Amino acid sequence: MKVEIHDTPLSIGEHLAERIIDGIRARGSEGRAYVLGCPGGRSPMPVYEAIGRRLKVEPIDCSRLVIVMMDEYLQASGGDRLTPPPSSVHFSCRGFGEREIVGRINAGLPAELRIPRANFWMPDPSNPDDYDARIAAVGGIDLFLLASGAGDGHIAFNPPGSARDSRTRVVALAEQTRRDNLATFPDFRCIDEVPSHGVTIGIASIAELSKSVAMIAWGEGKRHACERMSGATAYDATWPATIAAECRAAELHIDAAAAGRLGARP
């Protein structure tokens, strides 16, 4: 996996935003959709912010841009049924995507250039198998932005031990994953408030449905994650984010704080 060390998270954001906007423009000139895989949380925020800033200065046609979200929390809803929370709650991944991704992109665009509602995709816990088929039908994901859990290497909601051939499915969240998300969503007051289940894109789904991936990690808290991922040559189920090593055109984008000893390599 190619490792690129940037000075700051802002630098990561600007670099990947330029790449994404160039991809949107190129696909649009061909009359084709550009499909962007997106995680929620802190790691990709510099990218989403940079895309929003750039489009306010130089708007482009994003009407063919498709946003593919990775996962969503689930809550008990009558008996054993698990359903997504309302998008208005602070931890909703749908709400995050609507505000921080689609909202930022569309804010700088006239109505005819905006991402249409139909182009914002979420996995459906009542029919998770359909997500992989839907992504495959559109030709796969042009660029999948990825992030690794700091404490256990989870990717999306795939916990340690996830099978290499796993597909989009409903999972029980690992305790460390839930603890990591206390920092991602600071309005959680304690781990008991973090949902125990989620619907997530699978390990095989990421590897097989992506044309390229960009793993993002920044800050001192991600140093161990960077070491685990940069040294990976194949999927290690004890650190699920290592699936990036098996993806096509895989890159690891980190800042100087997260690089640690990696930054000292000749």
Disulfide bonds with the S-S distance in Angstrom:
none
